Amino acid sequence: MPSTAVHEAEPGILVVDHRFQETEELIASFLLPGEDGLTLVESGPASTLPRLLEGIRAAGFDPAELRRIVLTHVHLDHAGGAGSLLRHAPRARVYAHPAGVPHLVDPGKLLRSAARIYGDAMDALWGEVLPVPADRVVALEDGAGLPIGGR
């Protein structure tokens, strides 16, 4: 397995390439360190969790340092690994749009829908999608601000 690629997109924003399906630049997460803690934007799928964890470490951080996991939406390529990632980030909370929160807490409907499209490839593509505990999810309304890394 090739090592995870990590690079700085701009000062204070690190990109972790998940190398999804052994291909570069298909799925990435963004790591933002700051005085307010370590933030990750997009968990990616559970199938690439080892690469994500490797990338966080390669960037000089421990996944346990994560305080926020921000999800732009709940599709499996962006958020499918959030529940699994929380096992490595015991103090992190997941931030998502209110419409996505129910799917994070109970991913059953989302998984059944995806299975109609991906069939037997579900596990290879997305891995085991674990629920996010409701007490670790923060709903962000449209237009809400979230200060991250001095931004």
N, CA, C and O atoms as a GROMACS GRO file, in nm:
protein
  604
    1MET      N    1   0.085  -0.117   0.000
    1MET     CA    2   0.000   0.000   0.000
    1MET      C    3   0.090   0.123   0.000
    1MET      O    4   0.175   0.137   0.087
    2PRO      N    5   0.071   0.215  -0.097
    2PRO     CA    6   0.153   0.335  -0.098
    2PRO      C    7   0.119   0.424   0.022
    2PRO      O    8   0.008   0.418   0.075
    3SER      N    9   0.215   0.504   0.062
    3SER     CA   10   0.191   0.591   0.178
    3SER      C   11   0.091   0.701   0.141
    3SER      O   12   0.072   0.734   0.024
    4THR      N   13   0.030   0.756   0.243
    4THR     CA   14  -0.066   0.862   0.223
    4THR      C   15   0.005   0.990   0.184
    4THR      O   16   0.108   1.024   0.241
    5ALA      N   17  -0.049   1.060   0.088
    5ALA     CA   18   0.006   1.188   0.046
    5ALA      C   19  -0.054   1.299   0.132
    5ALA      O   20  -0.176   1.308   0.147
    6VAL      N   21   0.033   1.384   0.186
    6VAL     CA   22  -0.010   1.500   0.263
    6VAL      C   23   0.065   1.620   0.206
    6VAL      O   24   0.187   1.616   0.189
    7HIS      N   25  -0.008   1.726   0.178
    7HIS     CA   26   0.058   1.848   0.134
    7HIS      C   27  -0.018   1.969   0.187
    7HIS      O   28  -0.134   1.959   0.226
    8GLU      N   29   0.049   2.081   0.187
    8GLU     CA   30  -0.012   2.205   0.235
    8GLU      C   31  -0.076   2.276   0.116
    8GLU      O   32  -0.008   2.314   0.021
    9ALA      N   33  -0.208   2.293   0.123
    9ALA     CA   34  -0.279   2.362   0.015
    9ALA      C   35  -0.251   2.512   0.020
    9ALA      O   36  -0.233   2.577  -0.083
   10GLU      N   37  -0.248   2.563   0.141
   10GLU     CA   38  -0.211   2.702   0.169
   10GLU      C   39  -0.174   2.705   0.316
   10GLU      O   40  -0.202   2.610   0.388
   11PRO      N   41  -0.112   2.812   0.363
   11PRO     CA   42  -0.071   2.812   0.503
   11PRO      C   43  -0.186   2.779   0.598
   11PRO      O   44  -0.292   2.843   0.597
   12GLY      N   45  -0.164   2.677   0.680
   12GLY     CA   46  -0.262   2.637   0.780
   12GLY      C   47  -0.368   2.540   0.732
   12GLY      O   48  -0.457   2.504   0.808
   13ILE      N   49  -0.359   2.495   0.606
   13ILE     CA   50  -0.454   2.397   0.554
   13ILE      C   51  -0.377   2.283   0.489
   13ILE      O   52  -0.313   2.299   0.385
   14LEU      N   53  -0.384   2.166   0.553
   14LEU     CA   54  -0.316   2.047   0.502
   14LEU      C   55  -0.418   1.957   0.433
   14LEU      O   56  -0.530   1.941   0.480
   15VAL      N   57  -0.378   1.899   0.322
   15VAL     CA   58  -0.463   1.808   0.246
   15VAL      C   59  -0.411   1.666   0.265
   15VAL      O   60  -0.292   1.639   0.244
   16VAL      N   61  -0.500   1.576   0.305
   16VAL     CA   62  -0.466   1.434   0.320
   16VAL      C   63  -0.539   1.360   0.207
   16VAL      O   64  -0.662   1.351   0.206
   17ASP      N   65  -0.462   1.306   0.114
   17ASP     CA   66  -0.517   1.229   0.003
   17ASP      C   67  -0.542   1.087   0.052
   17ASP      O   68  -0.449   1.021   0.099
   18HIS      N   69  -0.664   1.038   0.042
   18HIS     CA   70  -0.699   0.904   0.088
   18HIS      C   71  -0.655   0.795  -0.009
   18HIS      O   72  -0.656   0.677   0.026
   19ARG      N   73  -0.617   0.834  -0.130
   19ARG     CA   74  -0.579   0.738  -0.234
   19ARG      C   75  -0.686   0.628  -0.248
   19ARG      O   76  -0.657   0.509  -0.248
   20PHE      N   77  -0.808   0.675  -0.257
   20PHE     CA   78  -0.925   0.588  -0.270
   20PHE      C   79  -0.910   0.497  -0.390
   20PHE      O   80  -0.879   0.542  -0.501
   21GLN      N   81  -0.932   0.367  -0.368
   21GLN     CA   82  -0.921   0.266  -0.472
   21GLN      C   83  -0.784   0.274  -0.542
   21GLN      O   84  -0.774   0.253  -0.663
   22GLU      N   85  -0.681   0.304  -0.463
   22GLU     CA   86  -0.542   0.313  -0.511
   22GLU      C   87  -0.521   0.422  -0.616
   22GLU      O   88  -0.428   0.414  -0.696
   23THR      N   89  -0.608   0.523  -0.615
   23THR     CA   90  -0.598   0.631  -0.712
   23THR      C   91  -0.579   0.764  -0.637
   23THR      O   92  -0.649   0.791  -0.540
   24GLU      N   93  -0.486   0.843  -0.682
   24GLU     CA   94  -0.459   0.972  -0.620
   24GLU      C   95  -0.565   1.074  -0.657
   24GLU      O   96  -0.624   1.070  -0.766
   25GLU      N   97  -0.588   1.167  -0.565
   25GLU     CA   98  -0.670   1.286  -0.586
   25GLU      C   99  -0.817   1.258  -0.618
   25GLU      O  100  -0.879   1.334  -0.693
   26LEU      N  101  -0.874   1.150  -0.562
   26LEU     CA  102  -1.017   1.126  -0.577
   26LEU      C  103  -1.093   1.171  -0.452
   26LEU      O  104  -1.199   1.232  -0.461
   27ILE      N  105  -1.036   1.138  -0.335
   27ILE     CA  106  -1.099   1.174  -0.208
   27ILE      C  107  -0.990   1.231  -0.118
   27ILE      O  108  -0.881   1.175  -0.107
   28ALA      N  109  -1.022   1.343  -0.054
   28ALA     CA  110  -0.926   1.406   0.036
   28ALA      C  111  -0.999   1.462   0.158
   28ALA      O  112  -1.119   1.488   0.155
   29SER      N  113  -0.923   1.478   0.264
   29SER     CA  114  -0.969   1.548   0.384
   29SER      C  115  -0.878   1.668   0.404
   29SER      O  116  -0.765   1.670   0.355
   30PHE      N  117  -0.927   1.766   0.476
   30PHE     CA  118  -0.851   1.888   0.502
   30PHE      C  119  -0.830   1.900   0.651
   30PHE      O  120  -0.925   1.896   0.729
   31LEU      N  121  -0.706   1.916   0.691
   31LEU     CA  122  -0.667   1.923   0.830
   31LEU      C  123  -0.628   2.067   0.861
   31LEU      O  124  -0.543   2.125   0.794
   32LEU      N  125  -0.693   2.125   0.964
   32LEU     CA  126  -0.668   2.263   1.001
   32LEU      C  127  -0.629   2.272   1.147
   32LEU      O  128  -0.715   2.267   1.235
   33PRO      N  129  -0.499   2.284   1.174
   33PRO     CA  130  -0.456   2.302   1.312
   33PRO      C  131  -0.476   2.446   1.356
   33PRO      O  132  -0.471   2.538   1.275
   34GLY      N  133  -0.500   2.464   1.483
   34GLY     CA  134  -0.516   2.599   1.536
   34GLY      C  135  -0.515   2.600   1.686
   34GLY      O  136  -0.519   2.494   1.750
   35GLU      N  137  -0.511   2.719   1.743
   35GLU     CA  138  -0.512   2.731   1.888
   35GLU      C  139  -0.640   2.675   1.948
   35GLU      O  140  -0.642   2.637   2.065
   36ASP      N  141  -0.745   2.670   1.869
   36ASP     CA  142  -0.874   2.618   1.915
   36ASP      C  143  -0.885   2.467   1.895
   36ASP      O  144  -0.993   2.410   1.911
   37GLY      N  145  -0.776   2.403   1.861
   37GLY     CA  146  -0.774   2.258   1.844
   37GLY      C  147  -0.758   2.218   1.699
   37GLY      O  148  -0.749   2.303   1.610
   38LEU      N  149  -0.756   2.089   1.676
   38LEU     CA  150  -0.736   2.033   1.543
   38LEU      C  151  -0.871   2.000   1.481
   38LEU      O  152  -0.955   1.933   1.541
   39THR      N  153  -0.891   2.049   1.358
   39THR     CA  154  -1.017   2.028   1.286
   39THR      C  155  -0.989   1.950   1.158
   39THR      O  156  -0.889   1.973   1.090
   40LEU      N  157  -1.079   1.858   1.127
   40LEU     CA  158  -1.074   1.784   1.002
   40LEU      C  159  -1.201   1.813   0.924
   40LEU      O  160  -1.311   1.805   0.979
   41VAL      N  161  -1.188   1.848   0.798
   41VAL     CA  162  -1.303   1.866   0.711
   41VAL      C  163  -1.311   1.744   0.620
   41VAL      O  164  -1.220   1.719   0.541
   42GLU      N  165  -1.418   1.669   0.632
   42GLU     CA  166  -1.448   1.545   0.561
   42GLU      C  167  -1.370   1.428   0.622
   42GLU      O  168  -1.248   1.432   0.633
   43SER      N  169  -1.443   1.326   0.662
   43SER     CA  170  -1.379   1.205   0.715
   43SER      C  171  -1.342   1.109   0.603
   43SER      O  172  -1.255   1.024   0.620
   44GLY      N  173  -1.407   1.123   0.488
   44GLY     CA  174  -1.390   1.026   0.381
   44GLY      C  175  -1.463   0.897   0.419
   44GLY      O  176  -1.529   0.893   0.523
   45PRO      N  177  -1.452   0.794   0.337
   45PRO     CA  178  -1.518   0.666   0.366
   45PRO      C  179  -1.443   0.586   0.471
   45PRO      O  180  -1.324   0.608   0.493
   46ALA      N  181  -1.512   0.495   0.534
   46ALA     CA  182  -1.449   0.408   0.634
   46ALA      C  183  -1.342   0.319   0.569
   46ALA      O  184  -1.247   0.279   0.636
   47SER      N  185  -1.357   0.289   0.442
   47SER     CA  186  -1.261   0.202   0.374
   47SER      C  187  -1.122   0.264   0.366
   47SER      O  188  -1.023   0.192   0.350
   48THR      N  189  -1.112   0.394   0.378
   48THR     CA  190  -0.981   0.461   0.370
   48THR      C  191  -0.935   0.514   0.506
   48THR      O  192  -0.840   0.591   0.512
   49LEU      N  193  -1.001   0.472   0.613
   49LEU     CA  194  -0.964   0.521   0.746
   49LEU      C  195  -0.815   0.498   0.777
   49LEU      O  196  -0.752   0.589   0.832
   50PRO      N  197  -0.757   0.382   0.746
   50PRO     CA  198  -0.613   0.367   0.775
   50PRO      C  199  -0.527   0.473   0.706
   50PRO      O  200  -0.430   0.521   0.764
   51ARG      N  201  -0.561   0.509   0.584
   51ARG     CA  202  -0.485   0.612   0.512
   51ARG      C  203  -0.504   0.749   0.576
   51ARG      O  204  -0.410   0.827   0.587
   52LEU      N  205  -0.627   0.777   0.618
   52LEU     CA  206  -0.652   0.905   0.684
   52LEU      C  207  -0.573   0.915   0.814
   52LEU      O  208  -0.508   1.017   0.839
   53LEU      N  209  -0.576   0.811   0.895
   53LEU     CA  210  -0.502   0.812   1.021
   53LEU      C  211  -0.352   0.826   0.995
   53LEU      O  212  -0.283   0.900   1.065
   54GLU      N  213  -0.303   0.756   0.894
   54GLU     CA  214  -0.163   0.766   0.855
   54GLU      C  215  -0.130   0.910   0.813
   54GLU      O  216  -0.024   0.962   0.847
   55GLY      N  217  -0.219   0.971   0.739
   55GLY     CA  218  -0.198   1.108   0.693
   55GLY      C  219  -0.196   1.209   0.807
   55GLY      O  220  -0.115   1.301   0.808
   56ILE      N  221  -0.286   1.192   0.902
   56ILE     CA  222  -0.288   1.282   1.018
   56ILE      C  223  -0.156   1.270   1.093
   56ILE      O  224  -0.097   1.370   1.134
   57ARG      N  225  -0.109   1.147   1.111
   57ARG     CA  226   0.019   1.126   1.180
   57ARG      C  227   0.137   1.181   1.098
   57ARG      O  228   0.228   1.241   1.153
   58ALA      N  229   0.133   1.161   0.966
   58ALA     CA  230   0.240   1.212   0.880
   58ALA      C  231   0.246   1.365   0.884
   58ALA      O  232   0.352   1.424   0.862
   59ALA      N  233   0.133   1.428   0.912
   59ALA     CA  234   0.128   1.574   0.923
   59ALA      C  235   0.178   1.621   1.059
   59ALA      O  236   0.188   1.741   1.084
   60GLY      N  237   0.210   1.526   1.147
   60GLY     CA  238   0.266   1.562   1.277
   60GLY      C  239   0.166   1.568   1.390
   60GLY      O  240   0.194   1.626   1.495
   61PHE      N  241   0.049   1.507   1.371
   61PHE     CA  242  -0.055   1.511   1.474
   61PHE      C  243  -0.098   1.369   1.512
   61PHE      O  244  -0.077   1.273   1.438
   62ASP      N  245  -0.158   1.360   1.628
   62ASP     CA  246  -0.219   1.236   1.675
   62ASP      C  247  -0.369   1.248   1.647
   62ASP      O  248  -0.428   1.351   1.681
   63PRO      N  249  -0.433   1.148   1.587
   63PRO     CA  250  -0.578   1.157   1.564
   63PRO      C  251  -0.657   1.188   1.692
   63PRO      O  252  -0.765   1.247   1.684
   64ALA      N  253  -0.605   1.150   1.807
   64ALA     CA  254  -0.673   1.179   1.934
   64ALA      C  255  -0.680   1.329   1.961
   64ALA      O  256  -0.757   1.372   2.048
   65GLU      N  257  -0.600   1.409   1.890
   65GLU     CA  258  -0.602   1.554   1.906
   65GLU      C  259  -0.722   1.620   1.836
   65GLU      O  260  -0.752   1.736   1.862
   66LEU      N  261  -0.789   1.547   1.748
   66LEU     CA  262  -0.902   1.606   1.675
   66LEU      C  263  -1.009   1.654   1.773
   66LEU      O  264  -1.045   1.583   1.867
   67ARG      N  265  -1.060   1.775   1.748
   67ARG     CA  266  -1.169   1.830   1.828
   67ARG      C  267  -1.296   1.845   1.746
   67ARG      O  268  -1.407   1.837   1.800
   68ARG      N  269  -1.280   1.866   1.615
   68ARG     CA  270  -1.394   1.886   1.527
   68ARG      C  271  -1.375   1.807   1.399
   68ARG      O  272  -1.267   1.806   1.340
   69ILE      N  273  -1.482   1.740   1.355
   69ILE     CA  274  -1.488   1.677   1.224
   69ILE      C  275  -1.606   1.744   1.154
   69ILE      O  276  -1.721   1.724   1.191
   70VAL      N  277  -1.576   1.822   1.053
   70VAL     CA  278  -1.678   1.899   0.982
   70VAL      C  279  -1.710   1.827   0.852
   70VAL      O  280  -1.620   1.796   0.773
   71LEU      N  281  -1.837   1.801   0.830
   71LEU     CA  282  -1.881   1.730   0.710
   71LEU      C  283  -1.961   1.823   0.622
   71LEU      O  284  -2.056   1.886   0.668
   72THR      N  285  -1.926   1.833   0.495
   72THR     CA  286  -2.000   1.919   0.404
   72THR      C  287  -2.135   1.858   0.368
   72THR      O  288  -2.232   1.929   0.344
   73HIS      N  289  -2.140   1.723   0.364
   73HIS     CA  290  -2.264   1.651   0.343
   73HIS      C  291  -2.239   1.504   0.377
   73HIS      O  292  -2.125   1.465   0.404
   74VAL      N  293  -2.344   1.423   0.377
   74VAL     CA  294  -2.332   1.289   0.433
   74VAL      C  295  -2.315   1.176   0.330
   74VAL      O  296  -2.334   1.059   0.364
   75HIS      N  297  -2.281   1.207   0.207
   75HIS     CA  298  -2.252   1.100   0.112
   75HIS      C  299  -2.136   1.018   0.166
   75HIS      O  300  -2.051   1.070   0.237
   76LEU      N  301  -2.133   0.890   0.133
   76LEU     CA  302  -2.037   0.797   0.191
   76LEU      C  303  -1.891   0.834   0.162
   76LEU      O  304  -1.804   0.805   0.243
   77ASP      N  305  -1.864   0.898   0.048
   77ASP     CA  306  -1.727   0.936   0.017
   77ASP      C  307  -1.680   1.055   0.101
   77ASP      O  308  -1.560   1.076   0.115
   78HIS      N  309  -1.771   1.131   0.156
   78HIS     CA  310  -1.737   1.246   0.240
   78HIS      C  311  -1.748   1.217   0.389
   78HIS      O  312  -1.669   1.268   0.468
   79ALA      N  313  -1.845   1.134   0.428
   79ALA     CA  314  -1.877   1.120   0.570
   79ALA      C  315  -1.888   0.976   0.619
   79ALA      O  316  -1.912   0.954   0.738
   80GLY      N  317  -1.872   0.879   0.533
   80GLY     CA  318  -1.892   0.739   0.572
   80GLY      C  319  -1.801   0.689   0.682
   80GLY      O  320  -1.835   0.594   0.752
   81GLY      N  321  -1.685   0.752   0.698
   81GLY     CA  322  -1.591   0.708   0.800
   81GLY      C  323  -1.600   0.784   0.930
   81GLY      O  324  -1.520   0.759   1.021
   82ALA      N  325  -1.695   0.876   0.944
   82ALA     CA  326  -1.702   0.961   1.064
   82ALA      C  327  -1.719   0.879   1.192
   82ALA      O  328  -1.649   0.903   1.290
   83GLY      N  329  -1.810   0.782   1.192
   83GLY     CA  330  -1.832   0.700   1.310
   83GLY      C  331  -1.709   0.621   1.350
   83GLY      O  332  -1.677   0.611   1.468
   84SER      N  333  -1.639   0.566   1.252
   84SER     CA  334  -1.516   0.491   1.279
   84SER      C  335  -1.405   0.583   1.327
   84SER      O  336  -1.329   0.547   1.417
   85LEU      N  337  -1.394   0.700   1.269
   85LEU     CA  338  -1.290   0.795   1.308
   85LEU      C  339  -1.305   0.838   1.454
   85LEU      O  340  -1.206   0.862   1.522
   86LEU      N  341  -1.428   0.849   1.501
   86LEU     CA  342  -1.450   0.890   1.640
   86LEU      C  343  -1.387   0.794   1.740
   86LEU      O  344  -1.354   0.834   1.851
   87ARG      N  345  -1.369   0.670   1.702
   87ARG     CA  346  -1.301   0.574   1.792
   87ARG      C  347  -1.156   0.614   1.816
   87ARG      O  348  -1.098   0.576   1.918
   88HIS      N  349  -1.099   0.689   1.725
   88HIS     CA  350  -0.960   0.734   1.736
   88HIS      C  351  -0.951   0.878   1.785
   88HIS      O  352  -0.841   0.928   1.813
   89ALA      N  353  -1.063   0.944   1.795
   89ALA     CA  354  -1.069   1.085   1.833
   89ALA      C  355  -1.173   1.102   1.944
   89ALA      O  356  -1.283   1.153   1.919
   90PRO      N  357  -1.140   1.060   2.065
   90PRO     CA  358  -1.240   1.054   2.172
   90PRO      C  359  -1.300   1.186   2.216
   90PRO      O  360  -1.406   1.189   2.278
   91ARG      N  361  -1.233   1.298   2.184
   91ARG     CA  362  -1.287   1.429   2.225
   91ARG      C  363  -1.348   1.506   2.108
   91ARG      O  364  -1.392   1.620   2.126
   92ALA      N  365  -1.351   1.446   1.991
   92ALA     CA  366  -1.403   1.516   1.873
   92ALA      C  367  -1.555   1.512   1.869
   92ALA      O  368  -1.619   1.420   1.918
   93ARG      N  369  -1.608   1.616   1.809
   93ARG     CA  370  -1.751   1.621   1.777
   93ARG      C  371  -1.764   1.637   1.627
   93ARG      O  372  -1.676   1.693   1.561
   94VAL      N  373  -1.875   1.588   1.573
   94VAL     CA  374  -1.901   1.592   1.430
   94VAL      C  375  -2.000   1.704   1.402
   94VAL      O  376  -2.105   1.712   1.466
   95TYR      N  377  -1.967   1.790   1.308
   95TYR     CA  378  -2.051   1.903   1.270
   95TYR      C  379  -2.108   1.877   1.131
   95TYR      O  380  -2.034   1.847   1.037
   96ALA      N  381  -2.241   1.890   1.119
   96ALA     CA  382  -2.306   1.861   0.991
   96ALA      C  383  -2.436   1.942   0.980
   96ALA      O  384  -2.487   1.993   1.080
   97HIS      N  385  -2.486   1.952   0.861
   97HIS     CA  386  -2.615   2.018   0.836
   97HIS      C  387  -2.725   1.940   0.907
   97HIS      O  388  -2.719   1.817   0.913
   98PRO      N  389  -2.826   2.008   0.959
   98PRO     CA  390  -2.934   1.937   1.028
   98PRO      C  391  -3.000   1.827   0.946
   98PRO      O  392  -3.043   1.726   1.002
   99ALA      N  393  -3.008   1.844   0.814
   99ALA     CA  394  -3.070   1.741   0.730
   99ALA      C  395  -2.987   1.613   0.726
   99ALA      O  396  -3.040   1.505   0.702
  100GLY      N  397  -2.857   1.625   0.750
  100GLY     CA  398  -2.770   1.508   0.747
  100GLY      C  399  -2.756   1.438   0.880
  100GLY      O  400  -2.718   1.321   0.885
  101VAL      N  401  -2.786   1.508   0.989
  101VAL     CA  402  -2.766   1.451   1.123
  101VAL      C  403  -2.836   1.317   1.142
  101VAL      O  404  -2.774   1.224   1.193
  102PRO      N  405  -2.965   1.302   1.103
  102PRO     CA  406  -3.030   1.172   1.122
  102PRO      C  407  -2.959   1.057   1.050
  102PRO      O  408  -2.959   0.944   1.099
  103HIS      N  409  -2.898   1.085   0.936
  103HIS     CA  410  -2.828   0.981   0.859
  103HIS      C  411  -2.694   0.945   0.923
  103HIS      O  412  -2.645   0.833   0.905
  104LEU      N  413  -2.636   1.037   0.997
  104LEU     CA  414  -2.512   1.007   1.069
  104LEU      C  415  -2.542   0.920   1.190
  104LEU      O  416  -2.469   0.824   1.219
  105VAL      N  417  -2.649   0.953   1.261
  105VAL     CA  418  -2.686   0.881   1.383
  105VAL      C  419  -2.740   0.742   1.350
  105VAL      O  420  -2.714   0.646   1.423
  106ASP      N  421  -2.815   0.731   1.243
  106ASP     CA  422  -2.869   0.602   1.198
  106ASP      C  423  -2.849   0.593   1.046
  106ASP      O  424  -2.937   0.634   0.970
  107PRO      N  425  -2.736   0.538   1.002
  107PRO     CA  426  -2.706   0.537   0.859
  107PRO      C  427  -2.780   0.430   0.778
  107PRO      O  428  -2.752   0.414   0.659
  108GLY      N  429  -2.873   0.357   0.839
  108GLY     CA  430  -2.940   0.248   0.770
  108GLY      C  431  -3.005   0.285   0.639
  108GLY      O  432  -2.984   0.218   0.538
  109LYS      N  433  -3.083   0.390   0.637
  109LYS     CA  434  -3.153   0.432   0.514
  109LYS      C  435  -3.053   0.471   0.406
  109LYS      O  436  -3.069   0.434   0.289
  110LEU      N  437  -2.951   0.543   0.444
  110LEU     CA  438  -2.847   0.584   0.350
  110LEU      C  439  -2.776   0.462   0.292
  110LEU      O  440  -2.749   0.456   0.172
  111LEU      N  441  -2.746   0.365   0.377
  111LEU     CA  442  -2.677   0.244   0.331
  111LEU      C  443  -2.765   0.159   0.240
  111LEU      O  444  -2.717   0.103   0.142
  112ARG      N  445  -2.894   0.149   0.272
  112ARG     CA  446  -2.985   0.071   0.186
  112ARG      C  447  -2.995   0.136   0.048
  112ARG      O  448  -2.999   0.068  -0.054
  113SER      N  449  -3.000   0.268   0.046
  113SER     CA  450  -3.008   0.340  -0.080
  113SER      C  451  -2.880   0.319  -0.162
  113SER      O  452  -2.887   0.292  -0.282
  114ALA      N  453  -2.766   0.331  -0.098
  114ALA     CA  454  -2.638   0.314  -0.167
  114ALA      C  455  -2.623   0.169  -0.216
  114ALA      O  456  -2.567   0.146  -0.324
  115ALA      N  457  -2.671   0.073  -0.138
  115ALA     CA  458  -2.658  -0.068  -0.176
  115ALA      C  459  -2.734  -0.098  -0.306
  115ALA      O  460  -2.696  -0.189  -0.380
  116ARG      N  461  -2.840  -0.024  -0.333
  116ARG     CA  462  -2.913  -0.044  -0.459
  116ARG      C  463  -2.824  -0.007  -0.577
  116ARG      O  464  -2.839  -0.063  -0.686
  117ILE      N  465  -2.734   0.086  -0.557
  117ILE     CA  466  -2.645   0.130  -0.665
  117ILE      C  467  -2.518   0.046  -0.670
  117ILE      O  468  -2.478   0.000  -0.777
  118TYR      N  469  -2.455   0.023  -0.554
  118TYR     CA  470  -2.322  -0.038  -0.549
  118TYR      C  471  -2.322  -0.188  -0.524
  118TYR      O  472  -2.221  -0.254  -0.547
  119GLY      N  473  -2.434  -0.243  -0.478
  119GLY     CA  474  -2.448  -0.387  -0.458
  119GLY      C  475  -2.335  -0.449  -0.379
  119GLY      O  476  -2.303  -0.404  -0.269
  120ASP      N  477  -2.275  -0.553  -0.434
  120ASP     CA  478  -2.170  -0.629  -0.366
  120ASP      C  479  -2.040  -0.549  -0.347
  120ASP      O  480  -1.952  -0.592  -0.273
  121ALA      N  481  -2.028  -0.435  -0.411
  121ALA     CA  482  -1.906  -0.354  -0.398
  121ALA      C  483  -1.910  -0.260  -0.277
  121ALA      O  484  -1.813  -0.189  -0.250
  122MET      N  485  -2.022  -0.260  -0.203
  122MET     CA  486  -2.037  -0.166  -0.091
  122MET      C  487  -1.920  -0.171   0.006
  122MET      O  488  -1.862  -0.067   0.038
  123ASP      N  489  -1.885  -0.288   0.054
  123ASP     CA  490  -1.780  -0.298   0.156
  123ASP      C  491  -1.645  -0.253   0.101
  123ASP      O  492  -1.572  -0.179   0.167
  124ALA      N  493  -1.612  -0.297  -0.019
  124ALA     CA  494  -1.482  -0.260  -0.079
  124ALA      C  495  -1.474  -0.109  -0.101
  124ALA      O  496  -1.368  -0.049  -0.081
  125LEU      N  497  -1.584  -0.049  -0.142
  125LEU     CA  498  -1.583   0.095  -0.168
  125LEU      C  499  -1.588   0.178  -0.040
  125LEU      O  500  -1.509   0.271  -0.023
  126TRP      N  501  -1.679   0.145   0.048
  126TRP     CA  502  -1.709   0.234   0.159
  126TRP      C  503  -1.671   0.182   0.296
  126TRP      O  504  -1.665   0.259   0.391
  127GLY      N  505  -1.646   0.051   0.310
  127GLY     CA  506  -1.611  -0.005   0.440
  127GLY      C  507  -1.731  -0.013   0.532
  127GLY      O  508  -1.845   0.005   0.489
  128GLU      N  509  -1.704  -0.040   0.659
  128GLU     CA  510  -1.812  -0.052   0.758
  128GLU      C  511  -1.850   0.088   0.807
  128GLU      O  512  -1.770   0.156   0.872
  129VAL      N  513  -1.970   0.129   0.776
  129VAL     CA  514  -2.019   0.262   0.815
  129VAL      C  515  -2.084   0.250   0.952
  129VAL      O  516  -2.189   0.189   0.968
  130LEU      N  517  -2.019   0.310   1.051
  130LEU     CA  518  -2.070   0.305   1.188
  130LEU      C  519  -2.150   0.430   1.220
  130LEU      O  520  -2.120   0.538   1.169
  131PRO      N  521  -2.253   0.417   1.303
  131PRO     CA  522  -2.329   0.535   1.344
  131PRO      C  523  -2.242   0.631   1.426
  131PRO      O  524  -2.146   0.590   1.491
  132VAL      N  525  -2.278   0.757   1.421
  132VAL     CA  526  -2.216   0.859   1.505
  132VAL      C  527  -2.307   0.878   1.626
  132VAL      O  528  -2.426   0.903   1.609
  133PRO      N  529  -2.255   0.865   1.746
  133PRO     CA  530  -2.340   0.885   1.864
  133PRO      C  531  -2.406   1.023   1.862
  133PRO      O  532  -2.340   1.124   1.836
  134ALA      N  533  -2.535   1.027   1.889
  134ALA     CA  534  -2.611   1.152   1.881
  134ALA      C  535  -2.552   1.262   1.968
  134ALA      O  536  -2.558   1.379   1.932
  135ASP      N  537  -2.494   1.225   2.082
  135ASP     CA  538  -2.440   1.327   2.172
  135ASP      C  539  -2.306   1.383   2.124
  135ASP      O  540  -2.248   1.471   2.188
  136ARG      N  541  -2.257   1.332   2.010
  136ARG     CA  542  -2.131   1.383   1.955
  136ARG      C  543  -2.152   1.456   1.823
  136ARG      O  544  -2.055   1.488   1.754
  137VAL      N  545  -2.279   1.482   1.788
  137VAL     CA  546  -2.311   1.552   1.664
  137VAL      C  547  -2.362   1.692   1.697
  137VAL      O  548  -2.443   1.711   1.788
  138VAL      N  549  -2.314   1.788   1.621
  138VAL     CA  550  -2.359   1.926   1.632
  138VAL      C  551  -2.420   1.965   1.498
  138VAL      O  552  -2.353   1.957   1.395
  139ALA      N  553  -2.546   2.006   1.499
  139ALA     CA  554  -2.613   2.049   1.376
  139ALA      C  555  -2.576   2.194   1.348
  139ALA      O  556  -2.586   2.280   1.436
  140LEU      N  557  -2.532   2.221   1.226
  140LEU     CA  558  -2.500   2.357   1.184
  140LEU      C  559  -2.603   2.403   1.082
  140LEU      O  560  -2.614   2.347   0.972
  141GLU      N  561  -2.678   2.503   1.118
  141GLU     CA  562  -2.779   2.558   1.028
  141GLU      C  563  -2.712   2.629   0.911
  141GLU      O  564  -2.595   2.667   0.919
  142ASP      N  565  -2.785   2.647   0.802
  142ASP     CA  566  -2.735   2.722   0.688
  142ASP      C  567  -2.685   2.859   0.734
  142ASP      O  568  -2.753   2.928   0.810
  143GLY      N  569  -2.569   2.895   0.689
  143GLY     CA  570  -2.513   3.026   0.721
  143GLY      C  571  -2.444   3.035   0.856
  143GLY      O  572  -2.390   3.141   0.891
  144ALA      N  573  -2.443   2.928   0.932
  144ALA     CA  574  -2.378   2.930   1.064
  144ALA      C  575  -2.226   2.945   1.046
  144ALA      O  576  -2.169   2.892   0.951
  145GLY      N  577  -2.164   3.015   1.137
  145GLY     CA  578  -2.019   3.030   1.136
  145GLY      C  579  -1.956   2.933   1.234
  145GLY      O  580  -2.015   2.899   1.337
  146LEU      N  581  -1.838   2.889   1.201
  146LEU     CA  582  -1.763   2.799   1.289
  146LEU      C  583  -1.617   2.843   1.283
  146LEU      O  584  -1.547   2.814   1.186
  147PRO      N  585  -1.570   2.912   1.387
  147PRO     CA  586  -1.428   2.955   1.385
  147PRO      C  587  -1.336   2.834   1.393
  147PRO      O  588  -1.349   2.749   1.481
  148ILE      N  589  -1.242   2.828   1.299
  148ILE     CA  590  -1.148   2.716   1.291
  148ILE      C  591  -1.009   2.771   1.260
  148ILE      O  592  -0.991   2.844   1.163
  149GLY      N  593  -0.914   2.737   1.342
  149GLY     CA  594  -0.776   2.773   1.315
  149GLY      C  595  -0.753   2.920   1.292
  149GLY      O  596  -0.672   2.957   1.207
  150GLY      N  597  -0.823   3.004   1.364
  150GLY     CA  598  -0.807   3.149   1.349
  150GLY      C  599  -0.876   3.205   1.226
  150GLY      O  600  -0.854   3.320   1.189
  151ARG      N  601  -0.960   3.125   1.162
  151ARG     CA  602  -1.034   3.171   1.042
  151ARG      C  603  -1.178   3.192   1.078
  151ARG      O  604  -1.258   3.230   0.992
   0.00000   0.00000   0.00000
